[in-house]
Amino acid sequence: MKFHRDHPEISLAGMGSTQFWNQDSEQTSRCFRMAIEECGITLIDTAELYKDGECEKSVAKALKGIVRDSYYLTGKVSPENACAGKMEESLKKSLLHLDTDHFDLYLLHWRENVDLQEFVNEAERFVKQGLIRHWGVSNFDTDDMKDLLSCENGENCFCDQILYNVVTRGPEYDLFPYLKKHGIMAMAYGSTDYRRGGKDLLGNNALIKEICEKTGLCVPSLMLRFVSRNNDIPALFRTSNPVHLKENLKCFDSDVERYMNLIEKEFPAPDHKVVLEKI
Ligand SMILES: NC(=O)c1ccc[n+]([C@@H]2O[C@H](COP(=O)([O-])OP(=O)(O)OC[C@H]3O[C@@H](n4cnc5c(N)ncnc54)[C@H](OP(=O)(O)O)[C@@H]3O)[C@@H](O)[C@H]2O)c1
């Protein structure tokens, strides 16, 4: 496994938790635990939204007995709960579901019509109380980030979790430079583009096929490394399948980095503003 160049406790591959949405099976649970215990993943992502807290409970069940300091736990508050009257209750409920006393990172899931100053005030209060170590946002485009950073203490935002992959490189135009300027980490979901048909699109591309053949990597694995190629954007994915898990992580033990320039040229980043996509 490789780790974030500025945050060595955060692995460049992160395990999502929506695989528990449809099947909280023994295999899903085993695969999740294997990711942490055997494969070196430290980053875990969940949210109160996922099956109304049930995915958080499944994560806790899968992690039972694993030392808390060995993983970096990210949770999310839904916009309707991101206000002074409700956020504390939401956070405490999530922590209870996850059987832990703190989140490493707690995000606003998406902006909607949240009062950003109120969200920041609450998040800062939870940091002081030790309930969260860092706070951040998700699905925030550049203008949303500007609004956030105009709030008092807004500059304490740690992360923006967004949709980013080889075919949605819009954030490279303006969002990533903005985040970098303010020392805010980007984290990617949809990294493999599998959910949106990337399996066919990317799997049929001659260059991608050739690189996969030469390196012995599968397409999702190559895509995870593309997203994290500069060692500064952790790439989330999910799987219930231990074979997929191992296959996907092979890129971190390969010298596939030398092909990244070719992929960048084949799937160029836009030279103009593209509105941030969301799933
Ligand atoms: N902030 C947000 O708004 C937001 C939005 C979406 C997701 N997320 C987070 O990101 C996580 C990942 O979500 P995602 O949408 O990016 O999912 P994804 O990783 O694209 O996974 C989609 C599907 O790909 C399959 N897959 C994975 N590896 C494979 C392989 N080697 N070969 C064939 N199929 C493979 C998985 O099925 P198998 O089980 O069969 O492997 C899975 O069902 C979520 O769990 C969630 O925590 C956040």
The ligand as a MOL file (V3000), in Angstrom:
LIG
                    3D

  0  0  0     0  0            999 V3000
M  V30 BEGIN CTAB
M  V30 COUNTS 48 52 0 0 0
M  V30 BEGIN ATOM
M  V30 1 N -19.3930 11.6180 -1.0640 0
M  V30 2 C -20.2560 11.0830 -1.8840 0
M  V30 3 O -21.2270 11.7390 -2.3110 0
M  V30 4 C -20.0570 9.6520 -2.3460 0
M  V30 5 C -20.7640 9.2040 -3.4770 0
M  V30 6 C -20.5590 7.8730 -3.8940 0
M  V30 7 C -19.6810 7.0390 -3.1730 0
M  V30 8 N -19.0330 7.5180 -2.0590 0 CHG=1
M  V30 9 C -18.1220 6.6210 -1.2920 0
M  V30 10 O -17.2340 5.9840 -2.1810 0
M  V30 11 C -17.3280 4.5530 -2.0350 0
M  V30 12 C -17.0770 3.8760 -3.3660 0
M  V30 13 O -18.2020 4.1150 -4.1990 0
M  V30 14 P -18.0840 4.1060 -5.7630 0
M  V30 15 O -19.3530 4.6420 -6.2970 0
M  V30 16 O -16.8110 4.7650 -6.1270 0 CHG=-1
M  V30 17 O -18.0440 2.5420 -6.0830 0
M  V30 18 P -17.0030 1.7330 -7.0040 0
M  V30 19 O -15.7210 1.5980 -6.2850 0
M  V30 20 O -17.0180 2.3500 -8.3410 0
M  V30 21 O -17.6830 0.2860 -7.0200 0
M  V30 22 C -18.6690 -0.0640 -7.9560 0
M  V30 23 C -18.6790 -1.5510 -8.1780 0
M  V30 24 O -17.4430 -1.9640 -8.7730 0
M  V30 25 C -17.2800 -3.3370 -8.4800 0
M  V30 26 N -15.8510 -3.6670 -8.5200 0
M  V30 27 C -14.8640 -3.2320 -7.7050 0
M  V30 28 N -13.6840 -3.7840 -8.0560 0
M  V30 29 C -13.9240 -4.5830 -9.1130 0
M  V30 30 C -13.1140 -5.4320 -9.9320 0
M  V30 31 N -11.8090 -5.5570 -9.7220 0
M  V30 32 N -13.7190 -6.1040 -10.9480 0
M  V30 33 C -15.0290 -5.9960 -11.1780 0
M  V30 34 N -15.8540 -5.2120 -10.4420 0
M  V30 35 C -15.3110 -4.5060 -9.4130 0
M  V30 36 C -17.8620 -3.5530 -7.1160 0
M  V30 37 O -18.5790 -4.7970 -7.0950 0
M  V30 38 P -17.9880 -6.1280 -6.3680 0
M  V30 39 O -18.4870 -6.0910 -4.9660 0
M  V30 40 O -18.5640 -7.2400 -7.1810 0
M  V30 41 O -16.4920 -6.0800 -6.4580 0
M  V30 42 C -18.8250 -2.3840 -6.9220 0
M  V30 43 O -20.1470 -2.8000 -6.8140 0
M  V30 44 C -18.7350 4.3280 -1.4540 0
M  V30 45 O -18.8400 3.0810 -0.8180 0
M  V30 46 C -18.8580 5.5170 -0.5310 0
M  V30 47 O -18.2190 5.2260 0.7000 0
M  V30 48 C -19.1860 8.8180 -1.6590 0
M  V30 END ATOM
M  V30 BEGIN BOND
M  V30 1 1 1 2
M  V30 2 2 2 3
M  V30 3 1 2 4
M  V30 4 1 4 5
M  V30 5 2 4 48
M  V30 6 2 5 6
M  V30 7 1 6 7
M  V30 8 2 7 8
M  V30 9 1 8 9
M  V30 10 1 8 48
M  V30 11 1 9 10
M  V30 12 1 9 46
M  V30 13 1 10 11
M  V30 14 1 11 12
M  V30 15 1 11 44
M  V30 16 1 12 13
M  V30 17 1 13 14
M  V30 18 2 14 15
M  V30 19 1 14 16
M  V30 20 1 14 17
M  V30 21 1 17 18
M  V30 22 2 18 19
M  V30 23 1 18 20
M  V30 24 1 18 21
M  V30 25 1 21 22
M  V30 26 1 22 23
M  V30 27 1 23 24
M  V30 28 1 23 42
M  V30 29 1 24 25
M  V30 30 1 25 26
M  V30 31 1 25 36
M  V30 32 1 26 27
M  V30 33 1 26 35
M  V30 34 2 27 28
M  V30 35 1 28 29
M  V30 36 1 29 30
M  V30 37 2 29 35
M  V30 38 1 30 31
M  V30 39 2 30 32
M  V30 40 1 32 33
M  V30 41 2 33 34
M  V30 42 1 34 35
M  V30 43 1 36 37
M  V30 44 1 36 42
M  V30 45 1 37 38
M  V30 46 2 38 39
M  V30 47 1 38 40
M  V30 48 1 38 41
M  V30 49 1 42 43
M  V30 50 1 44 45
M  V30 51 1 44 46
M  V30 52 1 46 47
M  V30 END BOND
M  V30 END CTAB
M  END
